[in-house]
Amino acid sequence: MTYSMGFFRQFPIFQDLADEELQEVNDIANQRDMKKGNVVFHQGEARDAVFFVISGLIKIYKVSESGQEQVINFIHSNDMFPHVGFFDDSPYPATAVTLTDTHLLAIPIEAFENLLIQKPKISIKVMRVMGKKILDLQSRVQQISTKTVFERTVSMLIQLTDELGENETSGEITLNLPITNTDLANMVGVTRESVNRTFNQLKKSNIITYDRNYVIVHDYEALLERI
């Protein structure tokens, strides 16, 4: 099944391609529709595709040798993943599971690698995207080492709001986030109780309201001032 070339053009690695080159990308893609709770791939499985999200929300996590889950990232509409392993035979570095009904476009690894060989500009852009992801991870590590638990939790909430928030006419921002505080805690590297305390403090200050499935940011500027 082919999809709009405009969908692919929004991704930095494809933005400079001519229409006929985008059509080549379109031709090797196939759509995968997944229900909430479906596993896209498991950590350690042989890589078979690169994915581009049409719509939906996906949790990326690793499992340690002791069986502990560590949330790495949340992938949402108009994202691509994974960002590593394009140039070798390494397996998927983490597990990806859908948090909502999700629609994906998948490009088989072999076809994608052939495309990178044929279009060196795409290879360069892939490396740039990978570099940005590395910088993002470095920034997260720095936050963990230099910020308080409260500041780390607020920083993650700001990041998720920037990436997933929907601006309302009232000036508020709605963050539809069907994940648990345990997921957030794992991602930030704190306890669930710490996330609860941070959210309750923000709620008492009338900066946010929240429940299991969403957060409403009433005062984004006040939220920024908390870090």
Beta strands, then each sheet from edge to edge (+ up, - down):
strand 1: 30-34
strand 2: 39-41
strand 3: 49-55
strand 4: 57-63
strand 5: 69-76
strand 6: 80-81
strand 7: 95-98
strand 8: 102-108
strand 9: 166-167
strand 10: 173-176
strand 11: 208-210
strand 12: 214-217
sheet 1: 1+ 8- 3+ 6-
sheet 2: 2+ 7- 4+ 5-
sheet 3: 9+ 10- 12+ 11-
end
